[in-house]
């Protein structure tokens, strides 16, 4: 898979934005598979009924046979079926949040870069549809079946506008904030990238 320039920058931009929104944050960069598994487990263990969990990922993401995967570094994936054992299934992420016994969780994934596997048996462009469980808000940098851009600046287009929107948030509902981000990304990419969300939130959430 081609090396990406901006995921570490994106993670730090989101960290600063979320600290400003009173989140306790932990950032991991350039993790291998075990590192991602351990980080996800540690994250899940920190959640309780008094927390809102927010999981953010920037990097390579792919789908294979209807399942979405987040790809670690240093995995020499030559065939798409290797994703099953060499990458993190998104279901593990959503289950980590689902069983946290809290009322609200947010998942934000800035992935689906061009992998080079598109057109291979069992592989489609971008991510497949991921349904949000009860009390969960899932946001992707691009719509199902589409690719996302890494960006030519220090951030991807999606994280650039999302981190800015969180910093500049004036108490707007989360759904309104992400609509604003979608419009900005679509303008910059001339419609090539259309951010997408899926929500089963039962309550209201504002970053500030």
Rosetta constraint file for C-alpha pairs under 8 A:
AtomPair CA 1 CA 77 HARMONIC 7.72 0.50
AtomPair CA 1 CA 115 HARMONIC 5.90 0.50
AtomPair CA 1 CA 116 HARMONIC 7.33 0.50
AtomPair CA 2 CA 115 HARMONIC 7.36 0.50
AtomPair CA 4 CA 59 HARMONIC 7.13 0.50
AtomPair CA 4 CA 150 HARMONIC 6.85 0.50
AtomPair CA 5 CA 150 HARMONIC 7.25 0.50
AtomPair CA 6 CA 10 HARMONIC 5.96 0.50
AtomPair CA 6 CA 150 HARMONIC 6.42 0.50
AtomPair CA 6 CA 151 HARMONIC 7.45 0.50
AtomPair CA 6 CA 154 HARMONIC 6.04 0.50
AtomPair CA 6 CA 155 HARMONIC 5.48 0.50
AtomPair CA 6 CA 156 HARMONIC 6.47 0.50
AtomPair CA 7 CA 11 HARMONIC 6.10 0.50
AtomPair CA 7 CA 58 HARMONIC 5.04 0.50
AtomPair CA 7 CA 59 HARMONIC 5.58 0.50
AtomPair CA 7 CA 155 HARMONIC 7.59 0.50
AtomPair CA 7 CA 156 HARMONIC 7.88 0.50
AtomPair CA 8 CA 12 HARMONIC 6.35 0.50
AtomPair CA 8 CA 29 HARMONIC 6.10 0.50
AtomPair CA 8 CA 30 HARMONIC 7.70 0.50
AtomPair CA 8 CA 58 HARMONIC 7.81 0.50
AtomPair CA 9 CA 13 HARMONIC 6.17 0.50
AtomPair CA 9 CA 154 HARMONIC 6.39 0.50
AtomPair CA 9 CA 155 HARMONIC 6.12 0.50
AtomPair CA 10 CA 14 HARMONIC 6.20 0.50
AtomPair CA 10 CA 58 HARMONIC 6.84 0.50
AtomPair CA 10 CA 154 HARMONIC 7.83 0.50
AtomPair CA 10 CA 155 HARMONIC 5.47 0.50
AtomPair CA 10 CA 156 HARMONIC 6.92 0.50
AtomPair CA 10 CA 159 HARMONIC 6.03 0.50
AtomPair CA 10 CA 160 HARMONIC 7.51 0.50
AtomPair CA 11 CA 15 HARMONIC 6.09 0.50
AtomPair CA 11 CA 27 HARMONIC 6.93 0.50
AtomPair CA 11 CA 29 HARMONIC 7.82 0.50
AtomPair CA 11 CA 56 HARMONIC 7.90 0.50
AtomPair CA 11 CA 57 HARMONIC 7.61 0.50
AtomPair CA 11 CA 58 HARMONIC 6.88 0.50
AtomPair CA 12 CA 16 HARMONIC 6.27 0.50
AtomPair CA 12 CA 27 HARMONIC 7.60 0.50
AtomPair CA 13 CA 17 HARMONIC 6.30 0.50
AtomPair CA 13 CA 159 HARMONIC 7.69 0.50
AtomPair CA 13 CA 160 HARMONIC 7.76 0.50
AtomPair CA 13 CA 163 HARMONIC 6.31 0.50
AtomPair CA 14 CA 18 HARMONIC 5.97 0.50
AtomPair CA 14 CA 159 HARMONIC 7.32 0.50
AtomPair CA 14 CA 163 HARMONIC 5.48 0.50
AtomPair CA 15 CA 19 HARMONIC 6.07 0.50
AtomPair CA 15 CA 25 HARMONIC 6.42 0.50
AtomPair CA 15 CA 26 HARMONIC 7.88 0.50
AtomPair CA 15 CA 27 HARMONIC 7.19 0.50
AtomPair CA 16 CA 20 HARMONIC 6.34 0.50
AtomPair CA 17 CA 21 HARMONIC 6.53 0.50
AtomPair CA 17 CA 163 HARMONIC 5.55 0.50
AtomPair CA 17 CA 164 HARMONIC 7.38 0.50
AtomPair CA 17 CA 166 HARMONIC 6.05 0.50
AtomPair CA 17 CA 167 HARMONIC 5.44 0.50
AtomPair CA 18 CA 22 HARMONIC 6.41 0.50
AtomPair CA 18 CA 23 HARMONIC 5.36 0.50
AtomPair CA 18 CA 24 HARMONIC 7.77 0.50
AtomPair CA 18 CA 25 HARMONIC 7.28 0.50
AtomPair CA 18 CA 166 HARMONIC 7.35 0.50
AtomPair CA 18 CA 167 HARMONIC 7.96 0.50
AtomPair CA 19 CA 23 HARMONIC 5.10 0.50
AtomPair CA 19 CA 24 HARMONIC 6.49 0.50
AtomPair CA 19 CA 25 HARMONIC 6.82 0.50
AtomPair CA 20 CA 167 HARMONIC 6.76 0.50
AtomPair CA 21 CA 166 HARMONIC 7.39 0.50
AtomPair CA 21 CA 167 HARMONIC 7.41 0.50
AtomPair CA 21 CA 207 HARMONIC 5.74 0.50
AtomPair CA 21 CA 208 HARMONIC 5.89 0.50
AtomPair CA 28 CA 39 HARMONIC 7.64 0.50
AtomPair CA 30 CA 72 HARMONIC 7.24 0.50
AtomPair CA 30 CA 73 HARMONIC 5.91 0.50
AtomPair CA 31 CA 35 HARMONIC 5.15 0.50
AtomPair CA 31 CA 36 HARMONIC 5.75 0.50
AtomPair CA 31 CA 72 HARMONIC 5.87 0.50
AtomPair CA 31 CA 73 HARMONIC 5.89 0.50
AtomPair CA 32 CA 36 HARMONIC 6.22 0.50
AtomPair CA 32 CA 72 HARMONIC 4.89 0.50
AtomPair CA 32 CA 73 HARMONIC 4.99 0.50
AtomPair CA 32 CA 74 HARMONIC 6.09 0.50
AtomPair CA 32 CA 75 HARMONIC 7.28 0.50
AtomPair CA 33 CA 37 HARMONIC 6.25 0.50
AtomPair CA 33 CA 71 HARMONIC 7.96 0.50
AtomPair CA 33 CA 72 HARMONIC 5.37 0.50
AtomPair CA 33 CA 73 HARMONIC 7.43 0.50
AtomPair CA 33 CA 75 HARMONIC 7.74 0.50
AtomPair CA 33 CA 86 HARMONIC 6.66 0.50
AtomPair CA 33 CA 87 HARMONIC 6.34 0.50
AtomPair CA 33 CA 88 HARMONIC 7.36 0.50
AtomPair CA 34 CA 38 HARMONIC 6.04 0.50
AtomPair CA 35 CA 39 HARMONIC 6.02 0.50
AtomPair CA 36 CA 40 HARMONIC 6.06 0.50
AtomPair CA 36 CA 72 HARMONIC 7.13 0.50
AtomPair CA 36 CA 88 HARMONIC 7.61 0.50
AtomPair CA 37 CA 41 HARMONIC 6.21 0.50
AtomPair CA 37 CA 88 HARMONIC 7.56 0.50
AtomPair CA 38 CA 42 HARMONIC 6.14 0.50
AtomPair CA 39 CA 43 HARMONIC 6.12 0.50
AtomPair CA 40 CA 44 HARMONIC 6.23 0.50
AtomPair CA 40 CA 93 HARMONIC 7.31 0.50
AtomPair CA 40 CA 96 HARMONIC 7.61 0.50
AtomPair CA 41 CA 45 HARMONIC 6.27 0.50
AtomPair CA 41 CA 96 HARMONIC 7.63 0.50
AtomPair CA 42 CA 46 HARMONIC 6.52 0.50
AtomPair CA 43 CA 47 HARMONIC 6.88 0.50
AtomPair CA 44 CA 96 HARMONIC 5.59 0.50
AtomPair CA 44 CA 97 HARMONIC 6.66 0.50
AtomPair CA 44 CA 100 HARMONIC 6.65 0.50
AtomPair CA 45 CA 100 HARMONIC 8.00 0.50
AtomPair CA 47 CA 51 HARMONIC 5.99 0.50
AtomPair CA 47 CA 52 HARMONIC 7.67 0.50
AtomPair CA 47 CA 53 HARMONIC 6.54 0.50
AtomPair CA 47 CA 100 HARMONIC 5.82 0.50
AtomPair CA 47 CA 102 HARMONIC 7.53 0.50
AtomPair CA 48 CA 100 HARMONIC 5.90 0.50
AtomPair CA 48 CA 101 HARMONIC 6.16 0.50
AtomPair CA 48 CA 102 HARMONIC 5.80 0.50
AtomPair CA 49 CA 100 HARMONIC 7.26 0.50
AtomPair CA 49 CA 101 HARMONIC 5.43 0.50
AtomPair CA 49 CA 102 HARMONIC 4.01 0.50
AtomPair CA 49 CA 103 HARMONIC 6.90 0.50
AtomPair CA 50 CA 102 HARMONIC 6.57 0.50
AtomPair CA 51 CA 102 HARMONIC 6.43 0.50
AtomPair CA 51 CA 104 HARMONIC 7.87 0.50
AtomPair CA 52 CA 102 HARMONIC 7.02 0.50
AtomPair CA 52 CA 103 HARMONIC 7.36 0.50
AtomPair CA 52 CA 104 HARMONIC 5.40 0.50
AtomPair CA 52 CA 105 HARMONIC 5.41 0.50
AtomPair CA 52 CA 106 HARMONIC 7.59 0.50
AtomPair CA 53 CA 97 HARMONIC 7.02 0.50
AtomPair CA 53 CA 104 HARMONIC 6.94 0.50
AtomPair CA 53 CA 105 HARMONIC 4.64 0.50
AtomPair CA 53 CA 106 HARMONIC 6.09 0.50
AtomPair CA 54 CA 105 HARMONIC 5.86 0.50
AtomPair CA 54 CA 106 HARMONIC 4.58 0.50
AtomPair CA 54 CA 107 HARMONIC 5.78 0.50
AtomPair CA 54 CA 108 HARMONIC 7.61 0.50
AtomPair CA 55 CA 106 HARMONIC 6.28 0.50
AtomPair CA 55 CA 107 HARMONIC 4.83 0.50
AtomPair CA 55 CA 108 HARMONIC 6.13 0.50
AtomPair CA 56 CA 107 HARMONIC 6.08 0.50
AtomPair CA 56 CA 108 HARMONIC 4.71 0.50
AtomPair CA 56 CA 109 HARMONIC 5.74 0.50
AtomPair CA 56 CA 110 HARMONIC 7.77 0.50
AtomPair CA 57 CA 108 HARMONIC 6.51 0.50
AtomPair CA 57 CA 109 HARMONIC 4.93 0.50
AtomPair CA 57 CA 110 HARMONIC 6.02 0.50
AtomPair CA 57 CA 111 HARMONIC 7.41 0.50
AtomPair CA 58 CA 109 HARMONIC 6.22 0.50
AtomPair CA 58 CA 110 HARMONIC 4.71 0.50
AtomPair CA 58 CA 111 HARMONIC 5.65 0.50
AtomPair CA 59 CA 70 HARMONIC 7.55 0.50
AtomPair CA 59 CA 71 HARMONIC 7.23 0.50
AtomPair CA 59 CA 110 HARMONIC 6.70 0.50
AtomPair CA 59 CA 111 HARMONIC 5.20 0.50
AtomPair CA 59 CA 112 HARMONIC 7.82 0.50
AtomPair CA 59 CA 113 HARMONIC 7.61 0.50
AtomPair CA 60 CA 70 HARMONIC 6.26 0.50
AtomPair CA 60 CA 71 HARMONIC 5.39 0.50
AtomPair CA 60 CA 72 HARMONIC 7.79 0.50
AtomPair CA 60 CA 111 HARMONIC 5.25 0.50
AtomPair CA 60 CA 112 HARMONIC 5.91 0.50
AtomPair CA 60 CA 113 HARMONIC 5.76 0.50
AtomPair CA 60 CA 115 HARMONIC 7.58 0.50
AtomPair CA 61 CA 68 HARMONIC 7.20 0.50
AtomPair CA 61 CA 69 HARMONIC 5.57 0.50
AtomPair CA 61 CA 70 HARMONIC 4.61 0.50
AtomPair CA 61 CA 71 HARMONIC 5.70 0.50
AtomPair CA 61 CA 111 HARMONIC 4.99 0.50
AtomPair CA 61 CA 112 HARMONIC 4.63 0.50
AtomPair CA 61 CA 113 HARMONIC 6.69 0.50
AtomPair CA 61 CA 126 HARMONIC 7.53 0.50
AtomPair CA 61 CA 127 HARMONIC 7.41 0.50
AtomPair CA 62 CA 68 HARMONIC 5.81 0.50
AtomPair CA 62 CA 69 HARMONIC 5.31 0.50
AtomPair CA 62 CA 70 HARMONIC 6.74 0.50
AtomPair CA 62 CA 71 HARMONIC 7.55 0.50
AtomPair CA 62 CA 112 HARMONIC 5.92 0.50
AtomPair CA 62 CA 115 HARMONIC 7.34 0.50
AtomPair CA 62 CA 123 HARMONIC 8.00 0.50
AtomPair CA 62 CA 125 HARMONIC 7.67 0.50
AtomPair CA 62 CA 126 HARMONIC 6.13 0.50
AtomPair CA 62 CA 127 HARMONIC 6.05 0.50
AtomPair CA 63 CA 67 HARMONIC 5.31 0.50
AtomPair CA 63 CA 68 HARMONIC 4.29 0.50
AtomPair CA 63 CA 69 HARMONIC 5.90 0.50
AtomPair CA 63 CA 123 HARMONIC 6.11 0.50
AtomPair CA 63 CA 124 HARMONIC 6.57 0.50
AtomPair CA 63 CA 125 HARMONIC 7.59 0.50
AtomPair CA 63 CA 126 HARMONIC 6.69 0.50
AtomPair CA 63 CA 127 HARMONIC 5.31 0.50
AtomPair CA 63 CA 128 HARMONIC 6.44 0.50
AtomPair CA 64 CA 68 HARMONIC 6.60 0.50
AtomPair CA 64 CA 69 HARMONIC 7.79 0.50
AtomPair CA 64 CA 80 HARMONIC 6.61 0.50
AtomPair CA 64 CA 81 HARMONIC 7.08 0.50
AtomPair CA 64 CA 83 HARMONIC 7.60 0.50
AtomPair CA 64 CA 122 HARMONIC 5.44 0.50
AtomPair CA 64 CA 123 HARMONIC 4.90 0.50
AtomPair CA 64 CA 124 HARMONIC 7.22 0.50
AtomPair CA 65 CA 122 HARMONIC 4.82 0.50
AtomPair CA 65 CA 123 HARMONIC 6.42 0.50
AtomPair CA 66 CA 122 HARMONIC 7.95 0.50
AtomPair CA 66 CA 128 HARMONIC 6.14 0.50
AtomPair CA 67 CA 89 HARMONIC 7.07 0.50
AtomPair CA 67 CA 90 HARMONIC 7.58 0.50
AtomPair CA 67 CA 128 HARMONIC 6.92 0.50
AtomPair CA 68 CA 89 HARMONIC 5.88 0.50
AtomPair CA 68 CA 90 HARMONIC 5.50 0.50
AtomPair CA 68 CA 91 HARMONIC 7.80 0.50
AtomPair CA 68 CA 127 HARMONIC 5.91 0.50
AtomPair CA 68 CA 128 HARMONIC 6.54 0.50
AtomPair CA 69 CA 83 HARMONIC 6.95 0.50
AtomPair CA 69 CA 87 HARMONIC 5.97 0.50
AtomPair CA 69 CA 88 HARMONIC 5.29 0.50
AtomPair CA 69 CA 89 HARMONIC 4.48 0.50
AtomPair CA 69 CA 90 HARMONIC 5.55 0.50
AtomPair CA 70 CA 87 HARMONIC 5.80 0.50
AtomPair CA 70 CA 88 HARMONIC 5.03 0.50
AtomPair CA 70 CA 89 HARMONIC 6.44 0.50
AtomPair CA 70 CA 90 HARMONIC 6.77 0.50
AtomPair CA 70 CA 111 HARMONIC 7.95 0.50
AtomPair CA 71 CA 75 HARMONIC 7.87 0.50
AtomPair CA 71 CA 83 HARMONIC 7.76 0.50
AtomPair CA 71 CA 86 HARMONIC 7.59 0.50
AtomPair CA 71 CA 87 HARMONIC 4.90 0.50
AtomPair CA 71 CA 88 HARMONIC 6.47 0.50
AtomPair CA 72 CA 86 HARMONIC 7.79 0.50
AtomPair CA 72 CA 87 HARMONIC 6.12 0.50
AtomPair CA 72 CA 88 HARMONIC 7.70 0.50
AtomPair CA 75 CA 86 HARMONIC 6.60 0.50
AtomPair CA 77 CA 82 HARMONIC 6.22 0.50
AtomPair CA 77 CA 83 HARMONIC 7.14 0.50
AtomPair CA 77 CA 86 HARMONIC 7.40 0.50
AtomPair CA 78 CA 82 HARMONIC 7.40 0.50
AtomPair CA 79 CA 83 HARMONIC 7.87 0.50
AtomPair CA 80 CA 117 HARMONIC 7.16 0.50
AtomPair CA 80 CA 120 HARMONIC 7.93 0.50
AtomPair CA 80 CA 122 HARMONIC 7.79 0.50
AtomPair CA 80 CA 123 HARMONIC 7.20 0.50
AtomPair CA 82 CA 86 HARMONIC 5.85 0.50
AtomPair CA 83 CA 87 HARMONIC 5.05 0.50
AtomPair CA 83 CA 88 HARMONIC 7.86 0.50
AtomPair CA 84 CA 88 HARMONIC 7.78 0.50
AtomPair CA 84 CA 89 HARMONIC 7.35 0.50
AtomPair CA 88 CA 92 HARMONIC 7.09 0.50
AtomPair CA 89 CA 93 HARMONIC 7.28 0.50
AtomPair CA 90 CA 94 HARMONIC 6.42 0.50
AtomPair CA 91 CA 95 HARMONIC 5.91 0.50
AtomPair CA 92 CA 96 HARMONIC 6.05 0.50
AtomPair CA 93 CA 97 HARMONIC 6.66 0.50
AtomPair CA 94 CA 98 HARMONIC 5.92 0.50
AtomPair CA 94 CA 107 HARMONIC 7.83 0.50
AtomPair CA 94 CA 132 HARMONIC 7.99 0.50
AtomPair CA 94 CA 133 HARMONIC 7.74 0.50
AtomPair CA 95 CA 99 HARMONIC 6.09 0.50
AtomPair CA 96 CA 100 HARMONIC 6.56 0.50
AtomPair CA 97 CA 105 HARMONIC 6.47 0.50
AtomPair CA 98 CA 133 HARMONIC 6.94 0.50
AtomPair CA 98 CA 134 HARMONIC 7.82 0.50
AtomPair CA 98 CA 136 HARMONIC 7.97 0.50
AtomPair CA 103 CA 135 HARMONIC 5.76 0.50
AtomPair CA 104 CA 135 HARMONIC 4.75 0.50
AtomPair CA 104 CA 136 HARMONIC 5.75 0.50
AtomPair CA 104 CA 137 HARMONIC 7.94 0.50
AtomPair CA 104 CA 201 HARMONIC 6.91 0.50
AtomPair CA 104 CA 203 HARMONIC 7.79 0.50
AtomPair CA 105 CA 135 HARMONIC 6.41 0.50
AtomPair CA 105 CA 136 HARMONIC 4.84 0.50
AtomPair CA 105 CA 137 HARMONIC 6.34 0.50
AtomPair CA 106 CA 136 HARMONIC 5.81 0.50
AtomPair CA 106 CA 137 HARMONIC 4.79 0.50
AtomPair CA 106 CA 138 HARMONIC 5.95 0.50
AtomPair CA 106 CA 139 HARMONIC 7.87 0.50
AtomPair CA 107 CA 136 HARMONIC 7.63 0.50
AtomPair CA 107 CA 137 HARMONIC 6.18 0.50
AtomPair CA 107 CA 138 HARMONIC 4.66 0.50
AtomPair CA 107 CA 139 HARMONIC 6.10 0.50
AtomPair CA 108 CA 138 HARMONIC 5.98 0.50
AtomPair CA 108 CA 139 HARMONIC 4.73 0.50
AtomPair CA 108 CA 140 HARMONIC 5.93 0.50
AtomPair CA 108 CA 141 HARMONIC 7.90 0.50
AtomPair CA 109 CA 139 HARMONIC 6.31 0.50
AtomPair CA 109 CA 140 HARMONIC 4.94 0.50
AtomPair CA 109 CA 141 HARMONIC 6.30 0.50
AtomPair CA 110 CA 140 HARMONIC 6.02 0.50
AtomPair CA 110 CA 141 HARMONIC 4.80 0.50
AtomPair CA 110 CA 142 HARMONIC 7.88 0.50
AtomPair CA 110 CA 148 HARMONIC 7.61 0.50
AtomPair CA 110 CA 158 HARMONIC 7.03 0.50
AtomPair CA 110 CA 159 HARMONIC 7.18 0.50
AtomPair CA 111 CA 140 HARMONIC 7.57 0.50
AtomPair CA 111 CA 141 HARMONIC 6.63 0.50
AtomPair CA 111 CA 148 HARMONIC 6.45 0.50
AtomPair CA 112 CA 125 HARMONIC 7.74 0.50
AtomPair CA 112 CA 126 HARMONIC 4.82 0.50
AtomPair CA 112 CA 127 HARMONIC 6.47 0.50
AtomPair CA 112 CA 142 HARMONIC 7.68 0.50
AtomPair CA 112 CA 146 HARMONIC 7.46 0.50
AtomPair CA 112 CA 147 HARMONIC 5.17 0.50
AtomPair CA 112 CA 148 HARMONIC 5.47 0.50
AtomPair CA 113 CA 126 HARMONIC 7.38 0.50
AtomPair CA 113 CA 147 HARMONIC 5.54 0.50
AtomPair CA 113 CA 148 HARMONIC 5.26 0.50
AtomPair CA 113 CA 149 HARMONIC 6.26 0.50
AtomPair CA 113 CA 150 HARMONIC 6.99 0.50
AtomPair CA 114 CA 118 HARMONIC 8.00 0.50
AtomPair CA 114 CA 125 HARMONIC 7.84 0.50
AtomPair CA 114 CA 126 HARMONIC 7.98 0.50
AtomPair CA 114 CA 147 HARMONIC 6.31 0.50
AtomPair CA 114 CA 148 HARMONIC 7.66 0.50
AtomPair CA 117 CA 123 HARMONIC 6.73 0.50
AtomPair CA 118 CA 123 HARMONIC 5.77 0.50
AtomPair CA 118 CA 124 HARMONIC 5.44 0.50
AtomPair CA 118 CA 125 HARMONIC 5.55 0.50
AtomPair CA 119 CA 123 HARMONIC 6.23 0.50
AtomPair CA 119 CA 124 HARMONIC 6.37 0.50
AtomPair CA 119 CA 125 HARMONIC 7.93 0.50
AtomPair CA 120 CA 124 HARMONIC 7.68 0.50
AtomPair CA 124 CA 145 HARMONIC 6.71 0.50
AtomPair CA 125 CA 145 HARMONIC 4.94 0.50
AtomPair CA 125 CA 146 HARMONIC 5.73 0.50
AtomPair CA 125 CA 147 HARMONIC 6.46 0.50
AtomPair CA 126 CA 142 HARMONIC 7.94 0.50
AtomPair CA 126 CA 143 HARMONIC 7.84 0.50
AtomPair CA 126 CA 144 HARMONIC 6.06 0.50
AtomPair CA 126 CA 145 HARMONIC 4.41 0.50
AtomPair CA 126 CA 146 HARMONIC 4.65 0.50
AtomPair CA 126 CA 147 HARMONIC 5.03 0.50
AtomPair CA 126 CA 148 HARMONIC 7.81 0.50
AtomPair CA 127 CA 143 HARMONIC 7.78 0.50
AtomPair CA 127 CA 144 HARMONIC 5.11 0.50
AtomPair CA 127 CA 145 HARMONIC 5.52 0.50
AtomPair CA 127 CA 146 HARMONIC 7.23 0.50
AtomPair CA 128 CA 144 HARMONIC 5.17 0.50
AtomPair CA 128 CA 145 HARMONIC 6.15 0.50
AtomPair CA 129 CA 144 HARMONIC 5.70 0.50
AtomPair CA 130 CA 138 HARMONIC 7.97 0.50
AtomPair CA 130 CA 198 HARMONIC 7.65 0.50
AtomPair CA 131 CA 138 HARMONIC 7.94 0.50
AtomPair CA 131 CA 198 HARMONIC 6.55 0.50
AtomPair CA 131 CA 199 HARMONIC 7.98 0.50
AtomPair CA 132 CA 136 HARMONIC 5.42 0.50
AtomPair CA 132 CA 137 HARMONIC 6.18 0.50
AtomPair CA 132 CA 138 HARMONIC 6.09 0.50
AtomPair CA 132 CA 198 HARMONIC 5.96 0.50
AtomPair CA 132 CA 199 HARMONIC 5.70 0.50
AtomPair CA 132 CA 200 HARMONIC 5.74 0.50
AtomPair CA 133 CA 200 HARMONIC 6.18 0.50
AtomPair CA 134 CA 200 HARMONIC 5.23 0.50
AtomPair CA 134 CA 201 HARMONIC 6.52 0.50
AtomPair CA 134 CA 202 HARMONIC 7.47 0.50
AtomPair CA 135 CA 199 HARMONIC 7.81 0.50
AtomPair CA 135 CA 200 HARMONIC 5.30 0.50
AtomPair CA 135 CA 201 HARMONIC 4.18 0.50
AtomPair CA 135 CA 202 HARMONIC 5.58 0.50
AtomPair CA 135 CA 203 HARMONIC 7.60 0.50
AtomPair CA 136 CA 199 HARMONIC 6.03 0.50
AtomPair CA 136 CA 200 HARMONIC 5.35 0.50
AtomPair CA 136 CA 201 HARMONIC 5.39 0.50
AtomPair CA 137 CA 197 HARMONIC 7.28 0.50
AtomPair CA 137 CA 198 HARMONIC 6.05 0.50
AtomPair CA 137 CA 199 HARMONIC 4.38 0.50
AtomPair CA 137 CA 200 HARMONIC 6.20 0.50
AtomPair CA 137 CA 201 HARMONIC 6.18 0.50
AtomPair CA 138 CA 197 HARMONIC 5.57 0.50
AtomPair CA 138 CA 198 HARMONIC 5.19 0.50
AtomPair CA 138 CA 199 HARMONIC 6.12 0.50
AtomPair CA 139 CA 195 HARMONIC 7.53 0.50
AtomPair CA 139 CA 196 HARMONIC 5.89 0.50
AtomPair CA 139 CA 197 HARMONIC 4.28 0.50
AtomPair CA 139 CA 198 HARMONIC 6.47 0.50
AtomPair CA 140 CA 195 HARMONIC 5.84 0.50
AtomPair CA 140 CA 196 HARMONIC 5.30 0.50
AtomPair CA 140 CA 197 HARMONIC 6.13 0.50
AtomPair CA 141 CA 148 HARMONIC 6.40 0.50
AtomPair CA 141 CA 158 HARMONIC 5.75 0.50
AtomPair CA 141 CA 193 HARMONIC 7.71 0.50
AtomPair CA 141 CA 194 HARMONIC 7.21 0.50
AtomPair CA 141 CA 195 HARMONIC 4.55 0.50
AtomPair CA 141 CA 196 HARMONIC 6.51 0.50
AtomPair CA 142 CA 146 HARMONIC 6.16 0.50
AtomPair CA 142 CA 147 HARMONIC 6.49 0.50
AtomPair CA 142 CA 148 HARMONIC 5.72 0.50
AtomPair CA 142 CA 193 HARMONIC 5.58 0.50
AtomPair CA 142 CA 194 HARMONIC 4.88 0.50
AtomPair CA 142 CA 195 HARMONIC 3.96 0.50
AtomPair CA 142 CA 196 HARMONIC 5.60 0.50
AtomPair CA 143 CA 147 HARMONIC 7.97 0.50
AtomPair CA 143 CA 193 HARMONIC 7.50 0.50
AtomPair CA 143 CA 194 HARMONIC 5.65 0.50
AtomPair CA 143 CA 195 HARMONIC 5.55 0.50
AtomPair CA 143 CA 196 HARMONIC 4.94 0.50
AtomPair CA 144 CA 196 HARMONIC 7.77 0.50
AtomPair CA 146 CA 193 HARMONIC 7.31 0.50
AtomPair CA 147 CA 193 HARMONIC 7.01 0.50
AtomPair CA 148 CA 193 HARMONIC 5.98 0.50
AtomPair CA 149 CA 156 HARMONIC 6.39 0.50
AtomPair CA 149 CA 157 HARMONIC 7.01 0.50
AtomPair CA 149 CA 193 HARMONIC 7.54 0.50
AtomPair CA 150 CA 155 HARMONIC 7.32 0.50
AtomPair CA 150 CA 156 HARMONIC 4.74 0.50
AtomPair CA 150 CA 157 HARMONIC 7.31 0.50
AtomPair CA 151 CA 155 HARMONIC 6.08 0.50
AtomPair CA 151 CA 156 HARMONIC 4.32 0.50
AtomPair CA 151 CA 157 HARMONIC 5.80 0.50
AtomPair CA 152 CA 156 HARMONIC 7.45 0.50
AtomPair CA 155 CA 159 HARMONIC 6.36 0.50
AtomPair CA 155 CA 160 HARMONIC 5.51 0.50
AtomPair CA 156 CA 160 HARMONIC 5.95 0.50
AtomPair CA 157 CA 161 HARMONIC 6.39 0.50
AtomPair CA 157 CA 185 HARMONIC 5.99 0.50
AtomPair CA 157 CA 188 HARMONIC 7.43 0.50
AtomPair CA 157 CA 189 HARMONIC 7.96 0.50
AtomPair CA 158 CA 162 HARMONIC 6.02 0.50
AtomPair CA 158 CA 181 HARMONIC 7.33 0.50
AtomPair CA 158 CA 185 HARMONIC 6.05 0.50
AtomPair CA 158 CA 195 HARMONIC 7.59 0.50
AtomPair CA 159 CA 163 HARMONIC 5.74 0.50
AtomPair CA 160 CA 164 HARMONIC 6.31 0.50
AtomPair CA 161 CA 165 HARMONIC 5.98 0.50
AtomPair CA 161 CA 181 HARMONIC 5.69 0.50
AtomPair CA 161 CA 184 HARMONIC 6.85 0.50
AtomPair CA 161 CA 185 HARMONIC 7.12 0.50
AtomPair CA 162 CA 166 HARMONIC 6.28 0.50
AtomPair CA 162 CA 178 HARMONIC 7.51 0.50
AtomPair CA 162 CA 181 HARMONIC 5.78 0.50
AtomPair CA 163 CA 167 HARMONIC 6.30 0.50
AtomPair CA 164 CA 168 HARMONIC 6.04 0.50
AtomPair CA 165 CA 169 HARMONIC 5.65 0.50
AtomPair CA 165 CA 177 HARMONIC 6.69 0.50
AtomPair CA 165 CA 180 HARMONIC 7.81 0.50
AtomPair CA 165 CA 181 HARMONIC 6.98 0.50
AtomPair CA 166 CA 177 HARMONIC 7.85 0.50
AtomPair CA 166 CA 207 HARMONIC 6.45 0.50
AtomPair CA 169 CA 177 HARMONIC 7.51 0.50
AtomPair CA 169 CA 207 HARMONIC 6.79 0.50
AtomPair CA 169 CA 208 HARMONIC 6.31 0.50
AtomPair CA 170 CA 208 HARMONIC 6.56 0.50
AtomPair CA 171 CA 206 HARMONIC 5.72 0.50
AtomPair CA 171 CA 207 HARMONIC 6.81 0.50
AtomPair CA 171 CA 208 HARMONIC 5.12 0.50
AtomPair CA 172 CA 176 HARMONIC 6.35 0.50
AtomPair CA 172 CA 177 HARMONIC 6.40 0.50
AtomPair CA 172 CA 206 HARMONIC 6.02 0.50
AtomPair CA 172 CA 207 HARMONIC 7.91 0.50
AtomPair CA 172 CA 208 HARMONIC 7.94 0.50
AtomPair CA 173 CA 177 HARMONIC 6.38 0.50
AtomPair CA 173 CA 204 HARMONIC 6.93 0.50
AtomPair CA 173 CA 205 HARMONIC 5.95 0.50
AtomPair CA 173 CA 206 HARMONIC 5.07 0.50
AtomPair CA 174 CA 178 HARMONIC 6.29 0.50
AtomPair CA 174 CA 204 HARMONIC 7.83 0.50
AtomPair CA 174 CA 205 HARMONIC 5.77 0.50
AtomPair CA 174 CA 206 HARMONIC 5.48 0.50
AtomPair CA 174 CA 207 HARMONIC 7.22 0.50
AtomPair CA 175 CA 179 HARMONIC 6.32 0.50
AtomPair CA 176 CA 180 HARMONIC 6.38 0.50
AtomPair CA 177 CA 181 HARMONIC 6.45 0.50
AtomPair CA 178 CA 182 HARMONIC 6.09 0.50
AtomPair CA 178 CA 197 HARMONIC 7.97 0.50
AtomPair CA 179 CA 183 HARMONIC 6.29 0.50
AtomPair CA 180 CA 184 HARMONIC 6.39 0.50
AtomPair CA 181 CA 185 HARMONIC 6.20 0.50
AtomPair CA 181 CA 195 HARMONIC 7.81 0.50
AtomPair CA 182 CA 186 HARMONIC 6.09 0.50
AtomPair CA 182 CA 194 HARMONIC 6.28 0.50
AtomPair CA 182 CA 195 HARMONIC 5.20 0.50
AtomPair CA 182 CA 196 HARMONIC 7.51 0.50
AtomPair CA 183 CA 187 HARMONIC 6.22 0.50
AtomPair CA 184 CA 188 HARMONIC 6.33 0.50
AtomPair CA 185 CA 189 HARMONIC 6.06 0.50
AtomPair CA 185 CA 191 HARMONIC 7.93 0.50
AtomPair CA 185 CA 193 HARMONIC 6.78 0.50
AtomPair CA 185 CA 194 HARMONIC 6.93 0.50
AtomPair CA 185 CA 195 HARMONIC 7.37 0.50
AtomPair CA 186 CA 190 HARMONIC 5.60 0.50
AtomPair CA 186 CA 191 HARMONIC 4.59 0.50
AtomPair CA 186 CA 192 HARMONIC 6.86 0.50
AtomPair CA 186 CA 193 HARMONIC 5.85 0.50
AtomPair CA 186 CA 194 HARMONIC 5.72 0.50
AtomPair CA 186 CA 195 HARMONIC 7.91 0.50
AtomPair CA 187 CA 191 HARMONIC 6.44 0.50
AtomPair CA 189 CA 193 HARMONIC 5.99 0.50
